[in-house]
Amino acid sequence: MSRGLLNVLLVFVESAITLVLRFDPELRRLAYPLAEKSKVVCIRTYLPHTQLYATFSHRGVLLDNELAAGHNADITINAYSFQLVNALMGHNPDHIDVLQMRGDTQDVQHLKAFMTRLGVGGVIQNVLNKVRGNPKDKPTPEQKAQKLSDYREQINEQAQQINALDKDNRRLKTQLAELENKQKATFKGMVIACVLALIFAIATIVLGVQLY
């Protein structure tokens, strides 16, 4: 493969990976352990023979046909070109396991998980899940029954609160009516007392005039 064609292909693949990373939070999560330590992956393919490098960073996965100065490959992948294509197209862990990977065991596991999620099949499945809703996010019958039970319990609690407020309202109305009746009785008593006092005062004045 010519160097010019390889560079064009790398730019295309790098842009595609960046786009997928932007819209797939699970893929970003899987890439984080590799990007956190800026892991470099050396990919060697046969038929045709090609060697390129993938550097994980917080900006995405940077692809180049040369290793950046001052860097060493942390993981090395050896595979035939068709094996690498199958790994990236199939979304099948078995296709990933066929690839010969050398490096730290944990780093290799992180890379395998990332490549499995990155597969075209995984990308298509992720898009479909976003359109129709991920089945994993849908509640199970038990969860639905639990939510229904919780809603009923909330409704019963609200009904009890409404009944309690209704009782308090009736009690307050009764107390208000009693206060109004007491006020009316007190007012009547005051009027009667005033009338009697007035009659008594007039009678006293009349009797006093007669005595003189």
Protein Blocks (a to p, Z undefined) as FASTA:
>chain_A
ZZklmmmmmmmmmmmmmmmmmmmmklmmmmmmmmmnopacddddehiaddddddddfkbc
cddfbdcehiacfbdcdddfklmmmmmmnopaklmmmpcceddfklmmmmmmmmmmmpmk
lmmmmmmmmmnopaklpccfklmmmmmmmmmmmmmmmmmmmmmmmmmmmmmmmmmmmmmm
mmmmmmmmmmmmmmmmmmmmmmmmmmmmmmZZ
